[in-house]
Amino acid sequence: MSGQDGFIDAAMQRAIQLSAHAAAIGNEPFGAVVLIGDEIVGEGYNQARQLLDPTAHGEVQAIRDACRKLGRLELDGCVLYTSCEPCALCIAAMAGVGIRKLYYAATLQACEQLFAGAPALGRAATDVATLRAAAGAPGGGEVIASAQRSNTEALAVVADWVRKKTAMESMREASITRSDNNQGGDA
């Protein structure tokens, strides 16, 4: 059932179920779902340990699943529900695909407090506030030493890709126009 602000409790409960599943199989306890309207189109749980992929957070996995199922990289109009307030990586992934609404259960601060009392978890210690500040800084700011190099070559690759994509799109549109014109002449 949907609440006044569009919140769907069943979606949050599914995200929490996925977090419990992640924990049960030895991953970190985070899960997420992506919705269009009231339909779940993507699900994910943290699989970083299982896949040895530090980017396989629950939110990222749910976004990947939604993109595959929908056959597109844009998730404008979708809403993400997650068992925990997302980290900077997950926020960046959400922004990158156009997700503009988020509901989360636990706060990062509360989860960090629980992690602080646990034995070594085999993960790099992170200060989420510092990561969030660095995520908006060029090249990672002070958290990750960085230097810009080979700008011209990299931009040439990007420019070439844009030219090719633009040409392909122009050819596709011309093909559609020709097809429409041919069909219109048969009437």
PAKOLKOL-196355 format. One record per residue: x, y, z of N, C-alpha, C, O in turn; chain; residue in one letter. Coordinates in steps of 0.05 Angstrom, whole numbers, plus 32768, in hexadecimal, padded with zeros to 4 digits. Each point is the difference from the previous one (the first is absolute). Last residue first. Layout:
SITE   n.X   n.Y   n.Z  ca.X  ca.Y  ca.Z   c.X   c.Y   c.Z   o.X   o.Y   o.Z  ch  aa
SITE     X     Y     Z     X     Y     Z     X     Y     Z     X     Y     Z   A   A
...
***
This chain:
SITE   n.X   n.Y   n.Z  ca.X  ca.Y  ca.Z   c.X   c.Y   c.Z   o.X   o.Y   o.Z  ch  aa
SITE  7FED  8058  7C29  7FE4  8004  8009  7FED  8008  7FEA  7FE8  8003  8005   A   A
SITE  807B  7FF0  7FFB  7FF0  7FE9  7FF8  7FE2  8004  8007  7FF0  7FF0  7FF7   A   D
SITE  8058  804E  801F  7FFB  8001  7FE4  7FEE  7FE9  7FF7  7FF4  8001  7FEA   A   G
SITE  802D  8008  8070  7FEC  8015  7FFA  7FF8  8000  7FE3  7FEA  8008  7FFA   A   G
SITE  805C  7FC0  8025  7FE6  7FF5  8009  7FEA  8014  7FF9  7FEA  7FF9  7FF9   A   Q
SITE  806F  8021  7FF5  7FF8  7FEA  7FEF  7FE5  7FF5  8007  7FF0  7FF9  7FEF   A   N
SITE  8036  8049  8048  7FF9  800B  7FE6  7FF6  7FEB  7FED  7FED  8003  7FF1   A   N
SITE  8035  7FE2  8063  7FE6  800E  8004  7FF7  800B  7FE5  7FE8  7FFF  7FFA   A   D
SITE  806D  7FDB  8007  7FEC  7FEC  8004  7FE4  800C  8003  7FED  7FF6  7FF4   A   S
SITE  805C  8044  8008  7FFC  7FF3  7FE6  7FEA  7FEB  8002  7FEF  7FFE  7FEE   A   R
SITE  802B  802A  8062  7FF2  8014  7FEF  7FFB  7FF4  7FE5  7FE9  8003  7FF6   A   T
SITE  804B  7FCB  8045  7FE4  8001  800A  7FF0  8012  7FEE  7FE9  7FFA  7FF8   A   I
SITE  8072  8003  7FF8  7FF4  7FE6  7FF8  7FE3  8000  8009  7FEE  7FF6  7FF0   A   S
SITE  8046  8052  802B  7FFB  8002  7FE3  7FF2  7FE7  7FF6  7FEF  8001  7FEF   A   A
SITE  802D  8001  806B  7FE9  8012  7FFC  7FFA  8002  7FE2  7FE8  8002  7FF9   A   E
SITE  8063  7FCC  801E  7FE8  7FF2  800A  7FE8  8012  7FFB  7FEB  7FF6  7FF7   A   R
SITE  8069  802E  7FF6  7FF9  7FEB  7FEC  7FE6  7FF2  8009  7FEF  7FFA  7FEF   A   M
SITE  8034  8044  804D  7FF6  800E  7FE7  7FF8  7FEC  7FEB  7FEB  8004  7FF3   A   S
SITE  803E  7FDB  805A  7FE5  8009  8007  7FF4  800F  7FE8  7FE8  7FFD  7FFA   A   E
SITE  8071  7FE7  7FFF  7FEE  7FE8  8001  7FE3  8009  8005  7FEE  7FF5  7FF4   A   M
SITE  8054  804D  8010  7FFD  7FF7  7FE4  7FED  7FE8  8000  7FEE  7FFF  7FEE   A   A
SITE  802B  8021  8066  7FEF  8014  7FF2  7FFA  7FF7  7FE4  7FE9  8002  7FF6   A   T
SITE  8053  7FCA  803C  7FE5  7FFD  800A  7FED  8013  7FF2  7FE9  7FF9  7FFA   A   K
SITE  8072  800F  7FF1  7FF5  7FE7  7FF6  7FE3  7FFC  8009  7FEF  7FF8  7FF0   A   K
SITE  8040  8053  8031  7FFB  8003  7FE3  7FF3  7FE6  7FF5  7FED  8002  7FF0   A   R
SITE  802E  7FFD  806A  7FE9  8011  7FFD  7FF9  8003  7FE2  7FE9  7FFE  7FF8   A   V
SITE  8066  7FD3  801E  7FE8  7FF1  8008  7FE7  8010  7FFB  7FEC  7FF5  7FF6   A   W
SITE  8065  8037  7FFE  7FFC  7FEC  7FEB  7FE7  7FF0  8005  7FF0  7FFA  7FEE   A   D
SITE  802C  8041  8055  7FF5  800F  7FE9  7FFA  7FED  7FE9  7FEC  8003  7FF2   A   A
SITE  803F  7FD9  805A  7FE4  8007  8006  7FF4  800E  7FE8  7FE9  7FFA  7FF8   A   V
SITE  8072  7FF2  8001  7FF0  7FE7  8000  7FE3  8007  8005  7FEE  7FF5  7FF2   A   V
SITE  804D  8052  8015  7FFD  7FF8  7FE4  7FF0  7FE6  7FFE  7FF0  7FFD  7FEE   A   A
SITE  8027  8024  8067  7FEA  800F  7FF4  7FFC  7FF9  7FE3  7FEA  8001  7FF6   A   L
SITE  805F  7FD9  8037  7FE6  7FF6  800B  7FE9  800E  7FF4  7FEC  7FF3  7FF9   A   A
SITE  806A  802B  7FF0  7FFB  7FE6  7FF5  7FE5  7FF4  800A  7FF0  7FF5  7FF0   A   E
SITE  802D  805E  8033  7FFA  8003  7FE3  7FF9  7FE5  7FF4  7FED  7FFE  7FF1   A   T
SITE  802F  8007  806B  7FE6  800B  7FFC  7FF9  8000  7FE2  7FE9  7FF8  7FF9   A   N
SITE  8065  7FE5  8042  7FF6  7FF6  7FE7  7FE4  8009  7FF9  7FF0  7FF1  7FF5   A   S
SITE  8024  8019  8071  8014  7FFB  7FEB  7FF1  7FF8  7FE7  7FE9  7FF6  8001   A   R
SITE  8009  8030  806D  7FF5  7FFE  7FE6  8016  7FFD  7FEB  8014  800F  8001   A   Q
SITE  7FE6  7FD2  806A  800C  8013  7FEE  7FF5  7FFC  7FE4  7FFC  7FE9  7FF8   A   A
SITE  7FF7  7FF8  807B  7FFA  7FFF  7FE4  800E  8016  7FF0  8008  8015  800C   A   S
SITE  7FE4  7FB1  805A  8013  8012  7FF2  7FFB  7FFD  7FE2  7FFD  7FEA  7FF6   A   A
SITE  7FBA  8008  8056  800F  7FF0  7FED  8013  8013  7FF1  7FF6  8013  7FF3   A   I
SITE  7FD9  8011  8053  7FFF  7FE4  8008  8011  7FEF  7FEE  800D  7FED  800A   A   V
SITE  7FE3  8073  7FEC  8016  7FF9  8011  8000  7FE3  8008  8014  7FF6  800B   A   E
SITE  7FB7  8021  7F9D  8008  8013  8014  8018  7FF7  8010  8014  7FF6  7FF5   A   G
SITE  7FBB  7FE1  7FBE  8000  7FF4  801A  800A  8012  8016  8002  7FF8  8017   A   G
SITE  7FF3  801F  7F89  8014  7FEB  8004  8001  7FF5  801C  8014  7FF3  8007   A   G
SITE  7FB6  8064  7FF8  800E  7FF5  7FE8  8014  7FEB  8007  8011  8004  8012   A   P
SITE  7F9A  8008  802D  8019  800F  7FFA  800D  7FF4  7FE7  7FFE  7FE8  7FFC   A   A
SITE  7FB2  7FF6  8032  7FFA  8018  7FF0  8019  800F  7FF8  7FFE  8014  7FF1   A   G
SITE  8008  7F9F  8045  7FF1  7FF7  7FE8  7FFA  8018  7FEE  7FFE  7FFD  7FE8   A   A
SITE  8029  800D  8070  8013  7FFA  7FEA  7FF2  7FF9  7FE6  800A  8006  7FEB   A   A
SITE  7FC2  8007  8064  800D  801A  7FF8  8013  7FFC  7FE8  8001  8010  7FEE   A   A
SITE  7FD8  7FA3  8037  7FEC  8010  7FF3  800B  801B  7FF7  7FFA  8009  7FEA   A   R
SITE  803E  7FBE  8048  7FFB  7FF6  7FE5  7FEB  8010  7FF1  8004  8006  7FE9   A   L
SITE  800C  800F  8072  8017  8008  7FEF  7FFD  7FF6  7FE3  8006  800E  7FED   A   T
SITE  7FB9  7FD7  8051  7FFF  801D  7FFC  8017  800A  7FEF  7FFB  8011  7FEE   A   A
SITE  8003  7F94  802D  7FED  8006  7FEB  7FFE  801E  7FFB  7FFC  8008  7FE9   A   V
SITE  8054  7FBB  8037  7FF2  8015  800C  7FED  800B  7FEB  8008  800E  7FED   A   D
SITE  802A  7F8D  801E  7FF8  8018  7FF1  7FF2  8014  8012  7FF1  7FF8  8012   A   T
SITE  8051  7FA7  7FE9  7FF2  8012  8011  7FFA  801A  7FF0  8012  800B  7FF3   A   A
SITE  7FF8  7F94  7FDF  800F  8018  8006  7FEF  8012  8012  7FE8  8004  7FFB   A   A
SITE  800A  7F93  800A  7FFA  8016  7FEE  8011  8018  8008  8007  8003  8017   A   R
SITE  7FED  7FA7  8019  800D  7FFB  7FE6  7FF9  8015  7FEB  8000  7FFA  7FE8   A   G
SITE  7FE6  8004  8077  7FED  7FF5  7FED  800D  7FFB  7FE5  7FF1  7FF9  7FED   A   L
SITE  802A  800D  8083  8008  8008  7FE5  7FEE  7FF2  7FEB  7FFD  7FE8  8001   A   A
SITE  7FD1  801D  8059  801C  7FFA  7FFA  8006  8008  7FE3  7FEF  8008  7FF1   A   P
SITE  7FC5  802F  8040  8004  7FE5  7FF6  801E  7FFB  7FFC  8010  8013  7FFE   A   A
SITE  7FC4  8041  801E  8001  7FED  8015  8006  7FE4  7FF7  8002  7FEE  8011   A   G
SITE  7FF3  805A  7FB2  8016  8008  8011  8003  7FEC  8017  8017  7FFB  800A   A   A
SITE  7FA0  8000  7FB8  8019  7FF5  7FF5  8017  8006  8013  8013  7FEF  8002   A   F
SITE  7F9A  8036  8014  7FFF  7FE3  8003  801A  7FF3  7FF6  800A  7FEE  800D   A   L
SITE  7FEC  806E  7FE6  8003  7FFB  801C  7FFF  7FE2  8006  800F  7FF6  8011   A   Q
SITE  7FE1  8027  7F97  801C  8004  8007  8005  7FFA  801E  8014  7FF4  8007   A   E
SITE  7F93  800D  7FD9  800F  7FE8  7FF7  801D  8002  8007  800C  7FEC  8009   A   C
SITE  7FBE  805F  800A  7FF9  7FE9  8012  800F  7FE7  7FF8  8008  7FF1  8011   A   A
SITE  8004  805B  7FB8  800C  8004  801B  7FFA  7FE9  8013  8011  7FF6  800E   A   Q
SITE  7FC7  800D  7F9C  801C  7FF8  7FFF  800D  8002  801B  8010  7FEF  8008   A   L
SITE  7F87  8001  7FF6  8013  8015  7FF9  801C  7FF4  7FFF  8006  7FEC  800D   A   T
SITE  7F9C  7FDC  7FDE  8014  8008  8014  8011  8017  7FF7  8004  8003  7FE7   A   A
SITE  7FB6  7FEB  7FDA  7FF7  7FF7  801B  8014  800A  8015  7FFC  8015  800C   A   A
SITE  7FE8  8019  7F90  8013  7FED  800E  7FF6  7FFB  801C  7FF2  8010  800C   A   Y
SITE  7FF2  801B  7F8A  7FF6  7FFA  801B  8015  7FED  800D  8007  7FEC  7FF3   A   Y
SITE  7FF5  805C  7FB2  800C  7FEB  8010  7FF2  7FFE  801B  7FF9  8014  800C   A   L
SITE  8009  801E  7F88  7FF2  7FFC  8019  800A  7FE7  800E  8005  7FEC  7FF3   A   K
SITE  801A  8032  7FB7  7FFE  8019  800E  7FF1  7FFE  801B  7FFD  8014  800E   A   R
SITE  803D  7FB5  7F9C  7FEE  7FFC  8016  8000  8019  8012  8015  8009  8008   A   I
SITE  8022  7FE8  7FA6  7FE8  8011  8001  7FEC  7FFA  8016  7FEA  800B  7FFF   A   G
SITE  8071  7FD1  7FE9  7FEB  7FF4  7FF0  7FE6  8010  8001  7FEC  7FF9  7FF3   A   V
SITE  8063  8023  803D  8009  7FFA  7FE5  7FEB  7FF4  7FEE  8001  8003  7FE8   A   G
SITE  7FF1  800D  8076  8000  8019  7FF1  8007  7FFB  7FE3  7FF5  800C  7FED   A   A
SITE  8012  7FAB  804D  7FE4  8009  7FFE  7FFE  8019  7FEE  7FEF  8001  7FEE   A   M
SITE  8066  7FE1  8029  7FF4  7FED  7FED  7FE3  8008  7FFB  7FF7  8000  7FE9   A   A
SITE  8037  8030  805A  800B  8007  7FE5  7FF3  7FEE  7FEB  7FF9  8009  7FEA   A   A
SITE  7FF3  7FE3  806F  7FF3  8019  7FF8  8009  8009  7FE4  7FF0  8008  7FF0   A   I
SITE  803B  7FAE  8036  7FE4  7FF9  7FF8  7FF1  8019  7FF8  7FF0  7FFF  7FED   A   C
SITE  8068  800C  8034  8001  7FF0  7FE8  7FE3  7FFB  7FF5  7FFB  8003  7FE8   A   L
SITE  8010  8027  806D  8005  8012  7FE9  8001  7FF1  7FE5  7FF6  800A  7FEC   A   A
SITE  7FD0  7FC7  805F  801A  800D  8001  8003  8012  7FE7  7FEF  8001  7FEF   A   C
SITE  7FAE  7FE5  803E  8016  7FF9  7FEE  801A  800F  8005  8000  8017  800A   A   P
SITE  7FB3  7FC6  803C  8007  8019  7FF3  8018  7FFA  7FEE  8014  7FF6  8009   A   E
SITE  7FB3  7FB5  800D  8012  8013  800E  8005  8018  7FEF  8001  7FFF  7FE7   A   C
SITE  7FC5  7FBB  7FFB  8000  7FFA  801D  8011  8013  8010  7FFD  8001  8019   A   S
SITE  7FD0  801A  7F89  8017  7FF1  800A  7FFF  7FFD  801E  7FF4  8010  800E   A   T
SITE  7FD7  8011  7F8E  7FFB  7FFA  801C  8018  7FF0  8009  8009  7FED  7FF3   A   Y
SITE  7FDF  8058  7FB4  8010  7FEB  800D  7FF9  7FFE  801E  7FFE  8014  800D   A   L
SITE  7FD0  800E  7F90  8005  8006  801C  8010  7FE9  800B  7FFB  7FE8  7FFA   A   V
SITE  7FF0  8046  7F9D  8002  7FEA  8012  8005  8009  801C  800B  8016  8004   A   C
SITE  7FF2  8024  7FAE  7FE6  7FF8  800A  8000  7FE8  8013  7FEB  7FFA  800B   A   G
SITE  8066  800C  7FB4  7FEF  8017  8007  7FE5  7FF7  8008  7FF4  7FEE  7FF3   A   D
SITE  805F  7FE0  7FF2  7FEB  7FF8  8012  7FF0  8018  800B  7FF7  8000  8016   A   L
SITE  8053  7FDD  7F96  7FF3  8016  800D  7FE9  7FF5  8011  7FEF  7FF1  7FF7   A   E
SITE  8047  7FD9  7FD0  8012  800A  8015  7FF3  8017  800F  800B  800A  8014   A   L
SITE  7FC8  7F9A  7FB8  8008  801C  7FFD  8012  8009  8017  8000  7FF3  8015   A   R
SITE  7FC8  7FBA  7FE0  800F  8004  7FE7  8008  801C  7FFA  8001  8009  7FE9   A   G
SITE  7FCF  7FC8  8063  7FF2  8014  7FF0  800E  8005  7FE5  7FF5  800D  7FEE   A   L
SITE  802F  7FB4  8051  7FE4  7FF8  7FFB  7FF2  8014  7FEE  7FF0  7FF8  7FEF   A   K
SITE  8069  801B  802C  7FFF  7FE8  7FEF  7FE3  7FF9  7FF9  7FFA  7FFB  7FE9   A   R
SITE  8013  804C  8053  800A  8007  7FE6  7FFF  7FE9  7FEC  7FF7  8002  7FEA   A   C
SITE  7FF4  7FEE  8071  7FEC  8010  7FF3  8008  8008  7FE4  7FF0  7FFE  7FEE   A   A
SITE  8050  7FD6  8047  7FEA  7FEE  7FFA  7FEA  800F  7FF1  7FF5  7FF6  7FEC   A   D
SITE  8053  803C  8035  8008  7FEF  7FEA  7FEA  7FEE  7FF7  7FFB  7FFD  7FE8   A   R
SITE  7FF5  8036  8065  8001  8011  7FE8  8008  7FF0  7FE8  7FF4  8002  7FEA   A   I
SITE  8010  7FD3  8068  7FE3  8005  7FF9  7FFF  8011  7FE6  7FEF  7FFB  7FEF   A   A
SITE  8066  7FF7  8037  7FF6  7FE7  7FF4  7FE3  8003  7FF7  7FF8  7FF5  7FEC   A   Q
SITE  802F  8053  8042  800C  7FFD  7FE6  7FF6  7FE7  7FF2  7FFA  8000  7FE8   A   V
SITE  7FEC  800D  8071  7FF3  8014  7FEF  800B  7FFE  7FE3  7FF0  8001  7FED   A   E
SITE  8037  7FC7  8056  7FE4  7FF9  7FFA  7FF3  8014  7FED  7FF2  7FF7  7FEE   A   G
SITE  8077  7FFE  8009  7FEE  8008  8016  7FE3  7FF9  7FF8  7FFA  7FFD  7FE9   A   H
SITE  8064  7FF4  7FEC  7FE8  7FF0  7FFF  7FEE  8005  8019  7FF8  7FED  800D   A   A
SITE  8063  8035  7FDB  7FEA  8011  7FF8  7FE5  7FF1  8000  7FEC  800C  7FF9   A   T
SITE  806B  7FCC  801D  7FF9  8014  8014  7FEA  8013  7FF8  7FF6  8010  8010   A   P
SITE  8023  7F88  7FD8  7FFB  8019  7FF1  7FF7  8015  8014  7FEA  8000  800A   A   D
SITE  8022  7F9D  7FFD  8019  800E  8003  7FFF  8019  7FEF  8013  8007  7FF1   A   L
SITE  7FA4  7FBB  8020  800A  8005  7FE5  801C  800C  8000  800C  8003  7FEB   A   L
SITE  7FC8  7FE7  8068  7FFA  7FE9  7FEE  800D  8004  7FE5  800C  7FED  7FF5   A   Q
SITE  7FF7  805B  804A  8011  7FE9  8008  7FFD  7FE9  7FED  8014  7FF4  7FF7   A   R
SITE  7FB4  8057  7FF9  801C  8007  7FFE  8012  7FE9  8007  8013  7FFA  7FF1   A   A
SITE  7F89  8014  8007  800E  7FE8  7FF8  801E  8005  7FFE  800E  7FF1  7FF2   A   Q
SITE  7F8C  803A  8033  801D  8003  8000  800C  7FE5  7FFA  7FFB  7FEC  800D   A   N
SITE  7FA6  8024  7FCA  800B  7FFF  801C  801E  8002  7FFE  800C  7FFA  7FEB   A   Y
SITE  7F94  801A  7FD3  801C  7FFA  8005  8006  7FFF  801D  7FF2  800C  8011   A   G
SITE  7FBE  8003  7F97  8006  7FF8  801C  801D  7FFB  8002  800E  7FF8  7FED   A   E
SITE  7FA0  8037  7FCD  801C  7FF9  8006  8003  7FF9  801D  7FF5  800E  8011   A   G
SITE  7FB8  800C  7FCA  800C  7FF9  7FE6  801E  7FF9  8004  800D  7FF8  7FEC   A   V
SITE  7F8D  8013  804B  801D  7FFC  8003  800B  7FF7  7FE6  7FF8  7FEB  7FF4   A   I
SITE  7FAD  8051  801A  800B  7FE7  7FF7  801E  7FFF  8005  800F  8012  7FF7   A   E
SITE  7FAF  8037  8015  8000  7FEE  8017  800B  7FE4  7FF8  7FFC  7FED  800F   A   D
SITE  8024  8068  7FBE  7FE5  8000  800C  8001  7FEE  8018  800F  8005  8013   A   G
SITE  8040  7FE6  7FC9  7FF2  8013  7FEE  7FE3  7FFE  8009  7FF4  7FEB  7FFF   A   I
SITE  806C  7FFA  803A  7FE4  7FFE  7FF7  7FFA  8014  7FEA  800B  8016  7FFF   A   L
SITE  8049  7FB0  8039  7FFA  8017  7FEF  7FE3  7FFC  7FF6  7FF9  7FEA  7FF8   A   V
SITE  8045  7FF0  8063  7FEF  7FFB  7FE9  7FFB  801A  7FF1  8001  8016  800C   A   V
SITE  8049  7FB9  8044  7FF2  8016  7FF3  7FEE  7FF6  7FEA  8004  7FEB  7FF4   A   A
SITE  8043  7FFA  8069  7FF0  7FF9  7FEA  7FF1  8018  7FF5  7FFC  8013  800E   A   G
SITE  8058  7FC6  803D  7FF3  8016  7FF2  7FF1  7FF7  7FE8  800B  7FF0  7FF0   A   F
SITE  803A  7FE8  805B  7FE3  7FFF  8001  7FF2  8019  7FF4  7FF4  8010  800E   A   P
SITE  806B  7FB8  7FD8  7FF8  8015  8012  7FE2  8004  7FFD  7FF5  7FFD  7FEA   A   E
SITE  802D  7FA1  8002  8006  801B  7FF6  7FF8  8015  8014  7FF4  7FF9  8015   A   N
SITE  7FFE  7FA5  7FF2  801B  8009  8006  8008  801A  7FF4  8018  8008  8001   A   G
SITE  7F91  7FC7  8000  8013  7FF2  7FEF  801C  800B  8002  8011  7FFA  7FEF   A   I
SITE  7FA5  802A  8044  7FFF  7FE3  8004  8014  7FF0  7FEE  8008  7FEA  8008   A   A
SITE  7FED  8075  7FF1  800E  7FF9  8018  8000  7FE2  8004  8015  7FF5  8009   A   A
SITE  7FBB  802C  7FAE  801D  8006  7FFC  800F  7FF7  8019  8015  7FF3  7FFE   A   A
SITE  7F8E  8009  8007  800B  7FEB  7FEF  801E  8004  7FFC  800F  7FED  8002   A   H
SITE  7FC3  8056  802B  8002  7FE8  8011  800B  7FE9  7FF0  8010  7FF0  800B   A   A
SITE  7FDD  805E  7FC6  8017  8005  8012  8004  7FE8  8012  8017  7FF8  8006   A   S
SITE  7F9E  8007  7FC2  8019  7FFC  7FF1  8019  8005  8010  8014  7FF2  7FFD   A   L
SITE  7F98  8021  802A  8003  7FE3  7FFC  801A  7FFA  7FF1  800E  7FED  8006   A   Q
SITE  7FDB  806D  8003  800A  7FF5  8019  8003  7FE2  7FFF  8013  7FF5  800B   A   I
SITE  7FC7  8037  7FAB  801C  8008  8003  800D  7FF4  8019  8017  7FF7  8000   A   A
SITE  7F8D  7FFD  7FF3  800F  7FEF  7FEE  801E  8007  8002  8011  7FEE  7FFF   A   R
SITE  7FB3  8047  8031  8002  7FE6  800D  8010  7FED  7FEE  800F  7FEF  800A   A   Q
SITE  7FDD  8065  7FD4  8014  8002  8015  8004  7FE5  800E  8016  7FF8  8006   A   M
SITE  7FA6  800E  7FBA  801A  8003  7FF3  8016  8001  8015  8016  7FF4  7FFC   A   A
SITE  7F91  800B  8022  8008  7FE5  7FF6  801B  8002  7FF2  8010  7FEC  8001   A   A
SITE  7FC7  8065  801E  800B  7FF0  8015  800A  7FE4  7FF6  8015  7FF7  8009   A   D
SITE  7FE2  8068  7FC4  7FF4  7FE6  7FFE  800D  7FED  8014  8017  7FF8  7FFC   A   I
SITE  7FDD  807B  7FF0  800E  7FE9  800D  7FF0  7FE7  7FFE  7FE8  7FFF  8006   A   F
SITE  7FFE  805C  7FDE  8007  7FEC  7FEC  800F  7FE8  800B  8005  7FED  7FF1   A   G
SITE  7FD6  805E  8043  8016  800A  7FEF  8009  7FEC  7FEB  8016  8003  7FF5   A   D
SITE  7FA1  7FE7  8047  7FFB  801B  7FF5  8016  800A  7FEF  7FFA  800E  7FEC   A   Q
SITE  8002  7F89  801A  7FFB  8015  8013  7FFC  801B  7FF2  8000  8002  7FE8   A   G
SITE  7FEE  7F94  7FF5  8010  8018  7FFD  7FF7  8015  8014  7FE9  8005  8004   A   S
SITE  8018  7F8A  7FFA  7FEF  8017  8000  8012  8019  8000  8015  8001  800D   A   M
***
